[in-house]
């Protein structure tokens, strides 16, 4: 495994999606920190990832430590907890922090998945409006299924759509995603594009349910290979 100087932290990273992303970043050689309100829960999640990859490079600490120690900070809590989590840690972000929002506001009603409409248009735009102006927000990893991410034996084989109003932050995230085996970062434009990406997630969930699978995701055909 080739190691890089990239420091990736996951706020609320103890769930399937958080642990799955931690696993994929760690396999790519990034220095990964899993955060939680409970340091003990974070340590247990980190131990699980380390065992899955056969190493000891992933650390488990509090959300506050995760934010202060990371370059890329991924918000991996359910959307209903996203606003309160960020508001409680707004002062923990440092000058070079980049927040990556993976949340999608969904509800399940009578067995059907529904997109929860927000006044700002998307979860990412909603959260950006509540963050300090000097912390750029990048929408990414919206459409990758947690079931696939957390299985270390399954190749991802998909595109990761990346959207932001900060060109510099978007470029940094796209370059960092290149560390993860089996994915290609696709520039999806401004943060406005999160509106489409989040609804694509709802579409994929519906496809999974109708076809009784768990791994529906997206690949754009026709793009150059590099």
Order of alpha helices (4+ residues) and beta strands (2+ residues): beta-alpha-beta-alpha-beta-alpha-beta-alpha-beta-beta-beta-alpha-beta-alpha-beta-alpha-beta-alpha
